[in-house]
Amino acid sequence: MLNRALTPISKAYDATLYGMAIAAGFLMAAMMSVIFLDVVLRNLGYQSSAHFFTFTEYALLIVPCLGAPWLVREKGHIYVEIVLMALNPRLRRVLTWVIGAVCIAVCAVLAWYGYSVAINDFLQNEKDVRSLDMPRWMVVGFIPLSFSMMGLEFLRFLVRGENFLGALGGHTDAA
């Protein structure tokens, strides 16, 4: 019964996660186009828009925030396996679980702090003043969203008992 009740929530969460990854891809393509246009305009002797630089700066923050939860789900995050390679399978499983718990804790702390900053920026009506005035909460709001979802992804791996570290994670018997 509970599983059926969670299905719409799970589908909405998955749609959000994949939508964020797709948006990150579109933003990367848009950044490439804007930078290309900027270079072409400058080489033709024209002055490019100051908004090009501002857009690229915002996108450089937003792209990793949008794509990181998807990367965790797809096991595309970075990890160092040299210690895991030296351990027996049982210790490897234990250490993998500890790593997952630490990842969840770090994501939770950064998400909590990020939400606190974003809410404070919203309440104080803070602005990020560049070539355009942007409410600061809209700029920093992607950070807590990203870390919340990454924490959920690591939690899903642990709850399901799945390996989130690729080939040498905690659930293989290779030495």
Backbone bond lengths (Angstrom), bond angles and torsions (degrees), N, CA, C in turn:
res aa  C-N    CA-C-N  psi(-1)  N-CA   C-N-CA  omega(-1)  CA-C   N-CA-C  phi
1 M - - - 1.452 - - 1.536 110.80 -
2 L 1.344 115.56 -46.72 1.466 119.74 -179.94 1.521 110.93 -63.00
3 N 1.340 116.21 -39.27 1.458 120.52 179.78 1.528 111.12 -60.87
4 R 1.353 116.42 -41.30 1.469 120.43 178.50 1.518 111.43 -65.75
5 A 1.329 116.60 -36.65 1.465 120.61 179.86 1.520 111.32 -69.46
6 L 1.331 117.00 -31.25 1.467 120.72 -179.15 1.519 113.14 -82.46
7 T 1.322 118.04 -15.14 1.461 120.57 -176.65 1.528 112.98 -56.47
8 P 1.340 120.61 -47.89 1.477 118.65 178.22 1.528 112.78 -62.70
9 I 1.345 116.24 -36.36 1.462 119.79 178.41 1.526 109.41 -66.68
10 S 1.317 116.70 -43.45 1.463 121.79 179.43 1.528 111.05 -62.72
11 K 1.323 115.93 -41.67 1.473 119.43 178.77 1.529 111.16 -65.86
12 A 1.323 116.94 -40.18 1.474 120.13 178.22 1.524 110.56 -65.78
13 Y 1.334 115.97 -41.08 1.462 120.36 178.52 1.529 110.18 -63.09
14 D 1.329 116.91 -46.87 1.463 120.74 179.18 1.530 111.00 -61.03
15 A 1.323 116.27 -42.11 1.471 119.92 178.76 1.528 110.44 -62.67
16 T 1.327 116.66 -39.30 1.463 120.52 177.68 1.520 110.45 -64.69
17 L 1.331 116.85 -45.84 1.462 121.56 -178.58 1.528 110.76 -61.16
18 Y 1.324 117.16 -49.55 1.466 119.81 -179.32 1.531 111.35 -70.54
19 G 1.324 117.01 -33.61 1.468 120.02 175.74 1.516 111.79 -63.30
20 M 1.339 115.93 -39.97 1.465 119.78 176.94 1.529 110.94 -63.45
21 A 1.331 116.73 -41.30 1.474 120.01 179.50 1.523 110.76 -64.82
22 I 1.323 117.14 -41.56 1.466 120.94 178.37 1.526 110.33 -65.13
23 A 1.331 116.54 -41.75 1.469 120.06 178.00 1.527 110.61 -62.49
24 A 1.327 117.13 -38.36 1.467 120.43 177.19 1.524 110.30 -61.63
25 G 1.325 116.80 -41.61 1.465 120.65 177.34 1.519 112.00 -62.66
26 F 1.324 116.86 -44.01 1.463 120.44 177.96 1.530 111.07 -63.68
27 L 1.332 116.61 -40.03 1.462 119.46 178.48 1.525 111.56 -64.39
28 M 1.332 117.10 -38.22 1.474 119.20 177.26 1.525 110.73 -63.69
29 A 1.332 116.58 -41.92 1.462 119.95 177.77 1.532 110.55 -65.32
30 A 1.325 116.57 -39.19 1.476 120.21 178.52 1.521 110.58 -65.94
31 M 1.340 117.27 -40.30 1.467 120.10 177.31 1.524 110.73 -61.00
32 M 1.328 115.73 -44.46 1.461 119.70 179.39 1.530 109.92 -60.37
33 S 1.318 117.04 -43.29 1.467 121.08 -179.65 1.519 111.63 -64.89
34 V 1.320 116.44 -42.79 1.470 120.88 -179.51 1.528 110.57 -65.53
35 I 1.312 116.71 -42.64 1.473 120.17 179.13 1.523 109.92 -65.36
36 F 1.335 117.30 -42.29 1.460 120.99 177.29 1.527 110.52 -60.12
37 L 1.330 116.54 -47.07 1.467 120.70 179.63 1.525 111.05 -62.40
38 D 1.315 117.18 -40.53 1.454 121.88 178.47 1.530 110.95 -60.24
39 V 1.331 116.68 -46.06 1.467 121.30 -179.55 1.532 110.31 -64.52
40 V 1.318 116.59 -43.99 1.467 120.20 -179.96 1.521 110.32 -61.87
41 L 1.334 117.73 -47.96 1.466 120.74 -179.88 1.523 111.81 -59.88
42 R 1.318 117.15 -43.36 1.467 120.14 -179.85 1.528 111.33 -65.50
43 N 1.338 116.62 -39.18 1.465 119.57 179.52 1.522 112.44 -71.31
44 L 1.305 117.58 -22.34 1.461 121.16 175.96 1.527 111.72 -87.55
45 G 1.329 116.29 -0.01 1.462 120.12 176.47 1.516 114.08 91.42
46 Y 1.313 118.20 7.64 1.455 121.54 178.98 1.520 109.81 -96.75
47 Q 1.314 114.92 158.04 1.460 118.91 175.56 1.524 107.77 -92.76
48 S 1.314 115.19 130.87 1.463 118.16 179.45 1.524 109.96 -83.25
49 S 1.299 115.31 169.94 1.460 121.42 -178.46 1.526 110.71 -74.63
50 A 1.313 116.05 140.71 1.463 120.64 175.00 1.522 110.48 -66.65
51 H 1.324 116.80 -21.31 1.467 121.02 178.99 1.526 111.73 -67.30
52 F 1.341 117.11 -25.64 1.467 120.13 178.76 1.531 110.52 -59.17
53 F 1.319 115.54 -47.61 1.456 121.00 -178.37 1.529 110.70 -65.25
54 T 1.326 116.49 -43.64 1.463 121.21 179.74 1.526 110.88 -62.80
55 F 1.338 116.28 -44.88 1.464 120.29 178.23 1.524 110.67 -58.30
56 T 1.321 116.75 -44.57 1.461 120.88 -178.71 1.529 110.90 -64.72
57 E 1.322 117.59 -40.92 1.465 120.39 177.91 1.524 111.13 -61.17
58 Y 1.330 117.08 -46.95 1.468 120.38 179.20 1.525 110.29 -63.14
59 A 1.303 117.01 -43.15 1.466 120.80 -178.28 1.525 111.33 -64.70
60 L 1.336 117.40 -34.39 1.468 120.06 178.37 1.532 112.00 -64.83
61 L 1.309 117.86 -24.87 1.458 121.20 173.67 1.526 110.73 -85.28
62 I 1.308 116.52 -43.11 1.459 121.20 -171.87 1.527 112.37 -73.69
63 V 1.325 118.60 -38.26 1.476 121.26 -176.93 1.528 112.43 -57.04
64 P 1.337 119.58 -51.32 1.469 117.42 178.80 1.529 112.68 -64.13
65 C 1.320 116.34 -34.35 1.466 118.91 179.00 1.522 111.43 -65.88
66 L 1.314 117.36 -39.02 1.465 120.47 179.72 1.526 111.92 -73.60
67 G 1.311 116.84 -35.19 1.461 119.95 -174.86 1.516 116.00 -88.82
68 A 1.326 117.90 -21.39 1.471 120.91 -173.78 1.532 113.99 -60.59
69 P 1.335 120.72 -44.67 1.472 118.59 179.89 1.532 112.59 -61.18
70 W 1.307 116.90 -38.54 1.468 120.56 177.34 1.528 110.32 -64.97
71 L 1.336 116.64 -40.32 1.465 120.06 177.95 1.523 111.69 -61.75
72 V 1.325 117.27 -38.89 1.465 119.68 176.89 1.527 109.18 -63.12
73 R 1.322 117.10 -46.20 1.464 119.89 -179.34 1.527 111.26 -59.64
74 E 1.318 116.45 -39.56 1.467 121.34 -177.33 1.534 112.43 -86.91
75 K 1.323 116.24 6.80 1.464 122.52 -179.45 1.529 111.42 59.95
76 G 1.312 115.43 37.34 1.454 121.27 179.90 1.516 112.58 -96.22
77 H 1.325 116.87 4.24 1.461 120.36 178.97 1.535 109.33 -76.03
78 I 1.295 115.21 162.94 1.468 121.18 -176.08 1.521 109.29 -92.48
79 Y 1.315 116.11 139.72 1.453 121.31 172.78 1.521 108.35 -149.72
80 V 1.323 115.64 156.76 1.457 121.38 179.82 1.523 107.02 -102.98
81 E 1.324 116.60 124.24 1.455 120.40 -172.56 1.523 114.45 -102.69
82 I 1.309 118.77 1.18 1.467 120.64 -174.07 1.524 112.06 -60.41
83 V 1.328 118.39 -39.49 1.464 121.05 178.86 1.527 109.83 -70.07
84 L 1.325 116.53 -43.48 1.469 119.89 -179.93 1.523 112.06 -60.08
85 M 1.314 117.64 -35.99 1.463 121.26 -178.84 1.536 111.54 -63.56
86 A 1.305 117.10 -28.53 1.463 120.92 -176.11 1.527 113.05 -86.26
87 L 1.323 117.58 -8.29 1.464 120.69 -174.81 1.526 111.85 -96.21
88 N 1.333 115.42 156.03 1.465 119.01 173.11 1.537 107.87 -75.55
89 P 1.328 118.39 163.24 1.470 121.26 -174.69 1.532 114.66 -55.67
90 R 1.338 117.78 -38.46 1.472 119.29 -178.96 1.529 110.68 -65.88
91 L 1.329 117.42 -49.37 1.468 120.74 178.62 1.527 110.95 -63.09
92 R 1.323 116.35 -34.87 1.459 121.39 178.01 1.534 109.64 -61.24
93 R 1.343 116.90 -43.08 1.473 120.89 178.59 1.524 110.95 -63.14
94 V 1.340 115.84 -44.01 1.467 120.29 -179.87 1.526 110.19 -62.83
95 L 1.323 117.00 -48.56 1.462 120.30 -179.26 1.532 111.18 -63.61
96 T 1.326 116.70 -37.23 1.461 119.97 177.78 1.529 110.00 -62.58
97 W 1.336 116.92 -41.68 1.462 120.23 178.16 1.529 110.49 -63.28
98 V 1.331 117.05 -43.15 1.465 121.60 179.19 1.536 110.02 -61.92
99 I 1.325 115.99 -43.49 1.472 119.78 178.45 1.522 109.78 -60.31
100 G 1.328 117.08 -43.70 1.464 120.82 178.23 1.517 111.81 -60.93
101 A 1.329 116.87 -43.22 1.467 120.83 179.08 1.527 111.00 -63.55
102 V 1.333 116.72 -41.19 1.468 120.35 178.01 1.535 110.07 -65.03
103 C 1.324 117.53 -41.33 1.472 120.90 177.62 1.528 110.67 -59.45
104 I 1.330 116.56 -44.14 1.466 120.61 178.52 1.524 110.35 -62.12
105 A 1.333 117.11 -45.38 1.467 120.97 -178.94 1.531 111.23 -62.71
106 V 1.316 116.98 -45.27 1.471 120.19 179.75 1.530 110.22 -63.03
107 C 1.323 116.94 -45.25 1.468 120.66 178.82 1.526 110.82 -61.15
108 A 1.348 117.07 -40.97 1.466 120.99 179.94 1.526 111.31 -63.62
109 V 1.323 116.95 -43.96 1.467 120.56 -179.76 1.528 110.25 -64.34
110 L 1.332 117.26 -46.70 1.469 120.18 -179.49 1.521 111.73 -66.27
111 A 1.333 117.27 -36.87 1.468 120.39 177.05 1.533 110.09 -65.38
112 W 1.333 116.66 -46.28 1.460 120.77 -179.87 1.535 110.35 -59.07
113 Y 1.322 116.35 -48.12 1.464 119.90 179.69 1.534 110.14 -63.94
114 G 1.323 116.88 -42.30 1.466 120.50 179.07 1.514 112.83 -61.89
115 Y 1.353 116.74 -42.26 1.467 119.58 176.79 1.514 110.56 -63.27
116 S 1.335 116.69 -39.69 1.456 119.80 179.52 1.534 111.18 -63.17
117 V 1.329 116.94 -41.86 1.468 120.65 177.88 1.531 110.41 -65.96
118 A 1.326 117.13 -46.35 1.468 120.78 -178.41 1.529 111.53 -62.55
119 I 1.337 116.63 -43.15 1.472 119.70 179.64 1.524 110.32 -66.21
120 N 1.328 117.07 -41.93 1.465 120.34 177.59 1.530 110.82 -61.98
121 D 1.335 116.58 -43.17 1.469 120.11 178.31 1.526 111.01 -61.94
122 F 1.332 116.20 -38.23 1.468 120.54 178.14 1.529 110.52 -65.68
123 L 1.336 116.33 -48.72 1.466 120.70 -177.94 1.527 112.29 -65.38
124 Q 1.340 116.65 -34.65 1.471 120.99 -179.74 1.524 112.34 -86.84
125 N 1.336 116.70 -2.54 1.466 122.66 -178.55 1.535 111.67 55.14
126 E 1.332 115.26 43.47 1.463 121.24 179.97 1.530 109.97 -69.44
127 K 1.327 115.39 144.35 1.468 121.58 179.47 1.526 109.38 -121.25
128 D 1.322 115.16 145.28 1.456 121.54 170.85 1.527 105.07 -100.79
129 V 1.319 115.94 108.24 1.455 120.79 -172.72 1.521 109.52 -97.83
130 R 1.315 115.06 114.52 1.463 122.90 175.12 1.516 105.99 -137.42
131 S 1.323 117.44 -133.10 1.457 118.33 177.87 1.528 110.64 -72.72
132 L 1.320 116.29 -15.67 1.458 121.71 171.40 1.521 107.94 -141.33
133 D 1.308 116.08 150.56 1.461 120.09 179.75 1.527 108.52 -87.16
134 M 1.326 114.73 120.27 1.461 120.27 -178.16 1.518 107.93 -119.72
135 P 1.335 117.48 132.80 1.468 117.63 174.07 1.530 109.17 -57.83
136 R 1.316 116.55 128.33 1.463 120.77 -173.45 1.524 112.44 -63.33
137 W 1.337 117.21 -31.70 1.461 119.26 -179.65 1.526 111.20 -63.18
138 M 1.333 116.73 -29.09 1.467 119.80 178.54 1.521 111.23 -71.28
139 V 1.313 116.46 -28.34 1.459 120.86 179.56 1.537 109.91 -78.47
140 V 1.330 116.85 -48.76 1.465 120.07 -175.66 1.524 112.94 -84.57
141 G 1.316 118.17 -12.48 1.465 121.45 -178.21 1.515 114.45 -63.71
142 F 1.322 117.07 -22.37 1.467 119.99 178.28 1.528 112.10 -70.79
143 I 1.320 116.87 -25.72 1.463 121.15 -177.08 1.531 111.66 -66.86
144 P 1.340 119.75 -53.67 1.468 117.92 179.64 1.528 112.66 -66.89
145 L 1.313 117.44 -33.18 1.469 120.12 175.93 1.514 110.14 -59.48
146 S 1.321 116.47 -46.67 1.454 122.18 -179.01 1.525 111.44 -62.61
147 F 1.327 117.40 -48.56 1.457 119.82 -177.64 1.525 111.94 -69.19
148 S 1.325 117.59 -32.85 1.472 119.92 175.01 1.522 110.47 -61.92
149 M 1.312 116.08 -46.68 1.463 119.95 -177.91 1.528 111.63 -70.47
150 M 1.330 118.04 -35.63 1.466 119.45 175.69 1.530 110.19 -64.25
151 G 1.335 116.75 -41.78 1.454 120.15 176.77 1.515 111.75 -60.33
152 L 1.335 116.55 -41.50 1.468 120.39 176.97 1.524 111.57 -63.38
153 E 1.310 116.48 -38.71 1.474 119.56 179.51 1.526 110.95 -65.58
154 F 1.329 117.46 -43.83 1.462 119.70 176.88 1.535 110.30 -63.82
155 L 1.332 116.92 -39.89 1.457 121.04 178.16 1.531 111.09 -62.09
156 R 1.317 116.81 -41.18 1.468 120.21 177.91 1.524 111.07 -60.06
157 F 1.328 116.70 -41.94 1.464 119.68 177.73 1.527 110.84 -60.18
158 L 1.335 116.38 -46.44 1.464 119.34 -177.72 1.522 112.10 -66.97
159 V 1.326 117.30 -44.46 1.465 120.84 -178.82 1.525 110.81 -62.15
160 R 1.314 116.46 -40.20 1.469 120.55 179.98 1.521 112.78 -80.34
161 G 1.326 116.72 -8.82 1.459 120.37 -177.67 1.510 112.70 69.94
162 E 1.333 115.92 26.58 1.467 120.89 -178.24 1.522 110.91 -90.22
163 N 1.309 114.52 154.83 1.453 122.32 176.31 1.530 108.21 -81.20
164 F 1.322 116.88 124.41 1.468 120.03 178.49 1.520 112.26 -110.05
165 L 1.339 116.89 8.71 1.462 119.71 -177.95 1.521 113.52 -111.59
166 G 1.298 118.82 14.49 1.454 119.14 178.41 1.518 112.05 81.25
167 A 1.312 117.00 -150.43 1.468 123.13 -170.39 1.525 113.55 -61.11
168 L 1.329 119.14 -36.75 1.461 120.29 -175.01 1.521 113.33 -100.96
169 G 1.306 118.10 13.81 1.451 120.38 179.97 1.514 112.22 -65.08
170 G 1.298 115.80 -171.03 1.448 121.80 -170.06 1.508 117.01 -69.57
171 H 1.311 121.54 -5.90 1.453 121.30 -171.74 1.513 113.74 -117.05
172 T 1.315 118.21 22.21 1.457 120.49 177.25 1.519 108.34 -111.35
173 D 1.312 115.48 158.85 1.453 119.58 179.45 1.526 111.94 -103.63
174 A 1.332 117.04 4.33 1.476 120.04 179.38 1.519 108.63 -71.05
175 A 1.307 115.12 144.10 1.474 119.45 -179.86 1.496 111.05 -87.16
